Amino acid sequence: MIAPAPDNGRAHVVRLLLVEDNPGDALLVREMLRGALDEPFELVHVRSLGEAQRELAGGGATCVLLDLSLPDADGVDAVTRTQAAAPDVPIVVLTGRDDERLALSAVQEGAQDYLIKSRVDELLIGRSIRYAIERKRAEVQLSHQALHDPLTGLPNRTLFLDRLELALARSQRRPSAVAVLFLDVDRFKVVNDSLGHGAGDRLLVDVARRLQNVLRPGDTVARFGGDEFTILCDDIDGERDAVQIAERVAETVGAPFMLDNNEAFLTASVGIALTDGKDQRADSLIRDADSAMYRAKERGKSRYELFDSVMRARAVERLEIENALHRALERGEFHLRYQPAVDLDTGAVVGVEALARWQHPVRGLLEPEAFIAAAEETGLIIGLGAWVLEEACRQWHAWEAAGAVVPRMSVNLSARQLAQPDLAEVVARVLADTRTDPGSLSLEITESTVVADEGSAIAALYALKDQGVAIGLDDFGTGYASLSLLKRIPVDVLKVDRSFVAGLGVDPKDAPIVTAVVGLADALRLTVIAEGVETSEQVYALRAMGCRYAQGFYFWPPLPAELVAPLLAGRLKVGDPIA
């Protein structure tokens, strides 16, 4: 049976649109339908494709019966134009033309069936209409599922990109602008982790509903994944309109949410990217809005940022860095520098930290700040980190084989590396291959590295600790929950962040902080190293506070391996000129 459409409370009615210019054929079809359909039906007869398009524009049609010889359309063109007028309405071709090639083309253009008038009867036309409606309904449902987020019902990334491309094409023919807003829900992870994933899902559905309610009828809001949403604002006057929309979005997300009798308060970080009158690609505009959103987060969250020329230059530079990174490792463009840590009482080298440098073919020597973030984001940090670890361990063994008394080698671990399920196995294999004593290796992490996925990170650190590797906590005091973190991770070394050391003798608050960290480390029997030491005044202050070890340009900058060897042999002392 045909599943009919509702008709405002009356009996269900199948609404058929017959497009046929021959009155006699139209009458025959009407008579056949009386015996073919058990459901009530309405038949609207038009004699041209133009009339059909006007009828379809009004909506309500359940199925189209389409002749292919019309005054204003002939052959497969009739199918193409009918499909364009109402993509979700099934088409059954009913024609006198017995042509297999034409039939195939019609089906390829969207027709559900191809019937020849001289061979059709009540049973065949009824079955064809029924199957066409069911097939089209399944097709529409599958298409909807493929283009919409299953949780919120919003358009997904694919549909958003398609609509954005259409909007950009239209914008080339008019003076108005197109804006993309990229929205990230601040603190969603906190709510999700504390109230559970079910509550988190309900929260996202509520956010989606609120966003739809504050946008203009022609705007599109999509869920990009997780707690990220994108908004397409078409045909706006410019920056002021986009900012007003961003402010409405921030206001609606900022209103309290009720979840199981609990009030949840959220904010949104919003990035805005606008067309500039030039030929722009959809993916570029989304990327620009995403970059602006991250700028909003960096500047304190709960705000919006407009993508500008400075950000564009940075984005271009970032893209160039990312592209070059893909080849840099295999081309041997990376090398290591080693910065010693010294005993403040004796001046002896007590450790060396391996630091990556990139000899970029165009930009010259780049320090980690220029490429680590890009390597982390692209996942290239996994290969780069493995290379740094192996190269540092090989160098440690080379110094030892040359007869030097080699102190502990420190290597930095990124969040991506710490999340590797086989990290402990990778480290064990490198230690074995390079014949490096596990006790001579210290793997340094930051607080933010652990907080990213604390449970997995702590498990990985204990697995490393079980091998005899030391764990160092870098940039101590600048992260999220330093003191509580010390209780949960197997740390051996604390490195006082350079921001506190730089303020010694300048900011009166820094000295008590450093003193407290040194005292805490002593009480917990941890080694403490002060980073970023650059002046003799800082050295004197650190000694007075009981800090025994330090690292910084006052002693040595990061050095190539061949210059570290004389230090380890005792032939160079602090203050000696470097060859």
N, C-alpha and C positions, 0 to 999 in steps of 0.2 A: 504493500500500500504506500502511496505517496504521503510523506509527512508534510502536511500543509502548513502555511503560515497563519498565525492568529489574525482575526479581523475585528479588532475593537470589541471583543466580547461576543460577537456573533459566532455562528458555526464556522469552523475552520474552512478556509477557502483557498484553493490553488488558483493563483493568478497567472494566466498564460498570456503572453504577448505574441500574436501571430503577425509576422511581417511577410505579407503576400500581396502582390499587385494584381493577381487574377481573382476576380470575385467568385467565379465558379469553383476554383480550387479552395478558396477560403470557406465556402459553404460546405464542401465535402469534408474538410478537416473538422469543422464544427460538428457535423453529424457523427463523424467517427468518434470524436471525443465524448459524446454523450454516452456511448456504450463502452468506452475505454476506461473511464475514470469512475470509481465508486464515490469519491469525495465530491463535494460541491466545488464547482470551478467557475471562474470568471474568465471570459475570453475577450481580450481587447484586440481588435483587428486594425492594423495600419497598412498603408500601401507603399510606403517608402522608408528608406533607412533614416532619413531625417526625422520623420514622424516617430520612428522607433526610438531614436536617441532622445527626443523630447519626453517620451513616455518613461523611458528608463531613468532619466534625470529626476523624475518625481518619486522614484522608488516604489517598492511594493511588488514588483514582478517576481514570480517564483521560477519561471522558466520562459525562454524565448524559442519559438518555432520560426526558423529563418529560411526564407527562400533565397537562392543565390542569383536570381535574375530580376533585379529591381531597377526602377528607372534611374536611381542615383547611386547604385552600387552593384557591382557584378563580381561573381566568383568569390574567391577567398577574401577579397577586400571587404566584403560585407561582414564576414566573420571577425576580421581584425578590428573593424570600427565598432562593431557591437560589443566585442570583448572589452575594448577600451572604454566604452560608455558605462558598462556595468560589469566589472571584473568578477564579482561574486555571484552573478546570475548565470545558471547553466544555459548552454545553447544547444538545441537540437536542429540540425540542418534538415530541411524538408524541401527537396528540389526534384526537378525532372531530369537532371543531368546525371547520367550513369557514367561516371568518370572516376576510376580508382585513384589516379594521381591527384585529382581535385579533392577527393574524399580525404586522402592522406594529408594534404596541405591544410584542409579545413580543421582536421583534428589537431594537427600541430599548432595551429593558431588559437586553439582553445575550445573548439566545438567538442561536446561530449559524445555526439553520435551523428551519423550521416544516413538519412533515410531517403529512398527514391520513391517519388509519389506513386508511380505505377505499381509498386510492390508493397505498399504499406496497407495495413488493415488495423482494425480496432485493437487487437491483441498486441501487435507490434508497436503501435504508437504509444499505447498506454505503458507498456513495459519500458520503452525507450525514455519516456518522460520520467518515470519513476526512478530508473537507474541513473539518469542524468542528474536529477536532484540530489540523490544520495551520494553520487561520486563527487559532485561539486561541493556538497556540504563537508565531506571528508577532506577534500582538497583544501577548502578554506580553513578548516580546523587545523590541519597539519601546517598550513602556511602561517597561521596565527601562532601556533606553538613554536615554530622556527624563528619567528620574528619578535616574540614577546618574552619578557621575564616571567618565569612560572610563579614566582612568589608574589610580586606586586602587580602583575598584569601590564606593566609599562612596556613600551618598546624597548628592545634590547640594543646592543651595540650595532648589530647589522642593520636594523631598520633605521636607527638614528643616523647612521652614516649615509644610508640611501636618501633619507629626507634632507639631510644637510647638503648632499651633492645637488639635489634638485633646487634647493633654496639658493645655492651659490650660482647655479646656472641662470635662475631667474634674476638674481641681483645684477648680472651683467647688463640687463636690459632696462634697469631703472636706477634712480639715484639713491635709493634707500640702502641701508646696511643690513648685514646679518651678524648676529652675535651668538657665540657659544659660551655658556656658563658651565664651568666644571665645579661640582660641589662635593665636598667630603664632609661627612658627619663627624665632628670632633667628639672624642670620648665615647664613641660607640662601642669600642672594644671593652671599655670598663663596664658599661651597662650589660653588654652581652655576657661577659665573664661572671659578673656578680648575680644577675637575675636568670641566666640560662639562655640557651640558643632559641628556645621557643619564644621567650619574651623579646629577644633580639629581632626575630623574624616579624613579630607583631609590630615592633617599633618601626622597622623598615617599611612595612605596609602603611603605617600611619604617616610616616614622612612622605611617602609617595602620594598619598591622598592629599595631604596638605599642599604639596608642591603643585599638584594639578589644580587645586582650588584657587591658587593665587596667580596663576598664569593666564595670559590672554587666550582666547579660543583657538587661535592659529598656531600657538607655540607647541613645541614637543618637549616632553620631559621623558628621559630614558634612564633605566638603571644600567650602569656600566659594569657592575659587579661589586660584591661586598657592600660597603657603605658609601659608594661613589655613585653620583647621579650627574647626568648632563642635561642641559636645557638648550634648545634651539629657539632663538628669537628671530623670526623672519620679518623683514620689512619694517625696521625701526629707523628712527631719525639719526641715531648715533650713540655716542658715549653716554649722554645723560639718560636716555631711555634704558640702556643696558644697566646702568648703575641703579636706577630706580627699581628695576626688576630684581637685581641682586639684593637690594635692601629689603624688598618684600619677602624674598626667599629666606634671608637671614632672620627676619622677624618671625616668620611662621615656624621655622625650625626651632627658634629660641623659646617659643611658648612651651610650658610644661606638658609632658606626656603622662598619662596614667597607665600603669602596667600592674595589674593584680593588686590594686589598692596602694601601689607605690608610685610616688611622683618621680619622674626622671627628667632631668634638665640637660639639654643638649645645645650645642651651637654648631654653626656651619662655617667652614672656610671655603670661599668661593673665588674662583679665577675667571676672569672675563677676557675673551679674545674677540676682536671685531674685524670685519673685512675692511680693507684699506683702499678699495677701488681697483685693486689689481686682480689678476687672475690667480685665485688661491685654491689650494687643494683642501678637501674636507679633513683629511687626516692631519694636515699641518695646523689647521685652525683648532682642532681638538687638542693637539699636542701643546699649542700655545696656551690654551685655556688651562690645561693641566699644569704647565709650568707656573702660570700665575697663581694657581691654587696652592702649589707648594710654597710659593713666596708668601702667601697669606699665612700659611701654617708657620713658616719660619719667623714671621713677625708677630706671633702671639696668638694665632687662631682667632676664631669668632670675628672674621673680617673678610673683606673682599679686596682683590688686587686686580688692576688692569694690566694686561700684557702690553709692554711698551718696547721702544726701539732698543733700549739697553738690554732688556730680557731677550729680545730677538737675537742680538749679537751674541749673548751668552749661550742661547740655545743653539745657534749655528756653530759656535766654538765647541759646545758640548757634543754635538753630532759629529763634527770632524774628529774630535778626540775618540769617540766611540768607534767610528769607522777605522781609525788608525790602530786602535787597540787590538782589533781582531787579527792583525798581522804582526804586531810588534813582538810578541813572544817568540813566534817561529822565526822571525828575522834576527833574533838575538839583540834587540834594541834595549833590553833591560839589563841593568847591572846593580850590584849592591854596594852600599857604603856602610861603614861600621862606626858607630859612635861609642866611645868608651864611657863607662861609669867609673868614678874614682873614689878611693878612700880619702876623706877630707883630712885625716890625720897624717897619712903617710904619702899620699899622692899616687899610690899603687893602683893599677887598673884592676878592677874587681868584676868587670863584666863588659860585654859589648852588645850593642843593639843593631841588628841588621835592618837597614832601611833601603827600600827600593828606589831606584832612579831610572827614568826613561829618557834615553837619548833619542828624542823625536827628530825625524829627518828634516823637518822644517822649523819647528819651534825651539829646537835645541834641548838642553838638559831640563827636564821637568821633575819637580819634586812631587811626593805623593798627593799633596793637596790638589794638584791639577788633574789627576786621573783616577784616584782610588774610588771616588763616588761613582764615576761612570763605570768602572770595572765592577763595582758592587751591583749596580743596577742592571747591568747586562749579563751578570753571571760569570763574566770573564775572570772575576776575582778568584774563582776556584782554581783555575789553571795557573794564574799568576801567583797565588798564595802557595800552591804546591811547589812551584819553581823556587820561590824565595826560601821556603823551608829546606828544600834539598840543597840549594846552593850554599845556604848558610851553614848547614851541617857538613857539607864537603869542605868548606873553608875551615871550619873548626878542626876537622880531622887533619887537614893539610898543615895547619899551624902546629898541631900536636906532633905530627910526624916529623916536623922540622926541629923538634926538641923544645918548643916553647911550653911554658906552663900556661895553659889556656883557661881563662875564667869562663863563667857561664855565658852562653850565647842566648840573646833574647830575640824572639821573632813574634811579630804581631799577627793576631788572628782576627779576621773580620766576622761579622754576623753570619754571612753566607757560609763561610768555612765551618763555623761552630755548629751550623745546622746540618752539616753533612752527616748522614747516618754512619758512614764508614770512616769518620775522621780519625778515631783512635787507631784503626788498622793502617790508614795512610801514614800517620806519624810513626807507628812501629816499623813499617816497611822502610821508611826513609832512614830512621835511626840504624836499622840493620844494614841497609845498603851502604851507608856512609861510615859505618863503624863508629858512630857517635855515642858517647856515654849518655843515657837518658837523664842522669842527674846534672849534666852540663847544659841542658836545654831548658829555657824558660819560655813559655808561650804566654804572650801578653794579650789581655782583653780589656775592653772598656765596660763601664757599667751599662751603657746603652746596648751593647752587644748582647749582654745577658738578658736584659729586660725584654728584648724583642720576642723571645720565646723561652721564658725562664726555666720551665720544667725540663725541656730537651737540652738546654744549654748547661744546666747544672749536671745532668746525667753525663753529658759529653766531657765536662771538666773532671768529674770523678774518674771516668774511664781513662783519661790522660794521666791523671794523678797516680792511678794504679800502676802505670808503666814506670813511674819514678820521675816523670817530667815535672818541673816546677811551674806554678801558675802565678802570673803577675797581673795585678789590677792597675791599669794605666789611667791617667787623668783623674786620680782619686779626688773626690770632693766636688766634682762638677756635674755628676749624673743625677740619678733619680732617688736612690734610697741607700746611700753608701753604707751606713752602719748596719742596717738589717741585712744587707747583701753579704757582709762579712761573715754573718752567722751561717749562711747557706752555701757558700762556695768554698772549695778547698784552696784558699789563696796562700801564697808564700811571700809575695813581694807586693808592697804598696808603693806606687810612684805618685808623689805629690805633684799635682798639676802645676804647670809653669805659670798659670795666671796668679796663683798664690805667691810663688817665689818672686815673680816680677814686682809684686807690691811690697816686699820687705823693705822697710825704711821709708816707704812712701805712703802706703795705706795702713793706718794703725790697726785695722781689723785683721790684716793678713798674718801678722806675727802670732797672735793667739791661735789662729786656725792651724798654722803649721805646727806650733808647739803641741796642740791637742792631737794632731795626726801622729806626730812622732811618739807621743806618750801612749796613744792607743796601740800603735804598732809594737812598741816595746812590751806592753802588757799582754798582747796576743802573740808575742814571740815571732813577729813578722819582720822581714827586712824592709826598710823604708829608704827610697831613693828620691831625692829632690830633682825635678826636671827643670830645664831651661835656665840654669845658672849662668849669668853673664858678667857679674861684677864681683870684685873682692869683698864689697860690703855684704853682698848676699851670702858669700862663703862664711864670713865671720858670724853673721846672724844665724846661719844654719848650725854652725858649730856650737854656738851658745845655746841653741835649743836642743842639742843632743842628737842632731841628725848626722849620721856618720858618712853616708854615701850621697853622691850627687853626680849630675850629668848636665852638660851644657857647653856652649861655645867658650866659656871662660877657660875650660880645660882643653877640650878638643872638639872640632866640628866632626861631622861624619866623614870618615876617611876611607880611601881605597884600601883593599886588603894588604897591599905591599907596604903601606905606611903603618899599619897596625902591628906588623911583626916586630919592628924595633921597640915599640912600646911594651910588648909582651916580654921581650928579651931584656928589658930594663935599660936599653941604650938611649931611650928618649924619656925625658921627664916633663912634667907640666911646666909650660912656659918656654920649653925649647922650640926653636924654629922648626917648621915642618919642611922637609926637602921638597 
